[in-house]
Amino acid sequence: MLNNIGLPGLLLIAVVVLVLFGRGKISSLMGEVGKGITAFKRGVDDGKKELDDSFADARDVSPDATVKTDKDKV
């Protein structure tokens, strides 16, 4: 249904939305959308940083191949 909308249809929809809401309301709405996207990206970056920090603090507890145990000394 929506894949049949061409350029004239999109222009008609844009004009109708502009008439219904006005230019000021649309610009403030787009500003809020931009702030939301910025906040989302900042949250994703903070989450990645937190994960990287937690991985950096993790220590390796696997047995080291160079360390000899009592069984190896026999």
RADAKA-V699084 format. One record per residue. N is the residue number from 1. RES is the residue in one letter. SS is DSSP state (@ for helix, = for strand, . for the rest). PSI is psi in radians with two decimals (* if undefined). OMEGA is omega in radians with two decimals (* if undefined). Layout:
{{N | RES | SS | PSI | OMEGA} {N | RES | SS | PSI | OMEGA}}
This chain:
{{1 | M | . | -0.86 | -3.09} {2 | L | @ | -0.28 | -3.13} {3 | N | @ | -0.02 | 3.08} {4 | N | @ | 0.01 | 3.14} {5 | I | . | 2.14 | 3.13} {6 | G | . | -2.89 | -3.14} {7 | L | @ | -0.78 | 3.11} {8 | P | @ | -0.66 | 3.11} {9 | G | @ | -0.72 | 3.10} {10 | L | @ | -0.68 | 3.10} {11 | L | @ | -0.70 | 3.11} {12 | L | @ | -0.75 | 3.11} {13 | I | @ | -0.74 | 3.13} {14 | A | @ | -0.71 | 3.13} {15 | V | @ | -0.75 | -3.14} {16 | V | @ | -0.76 | 3.12} {17 | V | @ | -0.72 | 3.12} {18 | L | @ | -0.71 | 3.13} {19 | V | @ | -0.72 | -3.09} {20 | L | @ | -0.78 | -3.01} {21 | F | @ | -0.42 | -3.10} {22 | G | . | 2.74 | -3.06} {23 | R | @ | -0.65 | -3.11} {24 | G | @ | -0.73 | -3.13} {25 | K | @ | -0.69 | -3.14} {26 | I | @ | -0.73 | -3.13} {27 | S | @ | -0.67 | 3.10} {28 | S | @ | -0.62 | 3.10} {29 | L | @ | -0.75 | 3.11} {30 | M | @ | -0.59 | 3.06} {31 | G | @ | -0.72 | 3.10} {32 | E | @ | -0.66 | 3.09} {33 | V | @ | -0.74 | 3.11} {34 | G | @ | -0.72 | 3.10} {35 | K | @ | -0.67 | 3.12} {36 | G | @ | -0.73 | 3.12} {37 | I | @ | -0.71 | 3.12} {38 | T | @ | -0.75 | 3.12} {39 | A | @ | -0.67 | 3.11} {40 | F | @ | -0.80 | 3.12} {41 | K | @ | -0.70 | 3.12} {42 | R | @ | -0.70 | 3.10} {43 | G | @ | -0.70 | 3.11} {44 | V | @ | -0.75 | 3.12} {45 | D | @ | -0.70 | 3.11} {46 | D | @ | -0.67 | 3.11} {47 | G | @ | -0.73 | 3.09} {48 | K | @ | -0.72 | -3.14} {49 | K | @ | -0.72 | 3.13} {50 | E | @ | -0.71 | 3.10} {51 | L | @ | -0.75 | 3.12} {52 | D | @ | -0.71 | 3.12} {53 | D | @ | -0.69 | -3.13} {54 | S | @ | -0.61 | 3.09} {55 | F | @ | -0.58 | 3.13} {56 | A | @ | -0.59 | 3.14} {57 | D | @ | -0.30 | -3.12} {58 | A | . | 2.52 | 3.13} {59 | R | . | 2.67 | -3.12} {60 | D | . | 2.10 | -3.13} {61 | V | . | 0.17 | 3.12} {62 | S | . | 2.60 | 3.14} {63 | P | . | 2.39 | -3.12} {64 | D | . | 2.42 | -3.08} {65 | A | . | -0.41 | -3.09} {66 | T | . | -0.26 | -3.13} {67 | V | . | 2.19 | -3.14} {68 | K | . | 2.41 | 3.10} {69 | T | . | 3.07 | 3.12} {70 | D | @ | -0.56 | -3.13} {71 | K | @ | -0.55 | -3.11} {72 | D | @ | -0.36 | -3.09} {73 | K | @ | -0.32 | -3.07} {74 | V | . | * | *}}
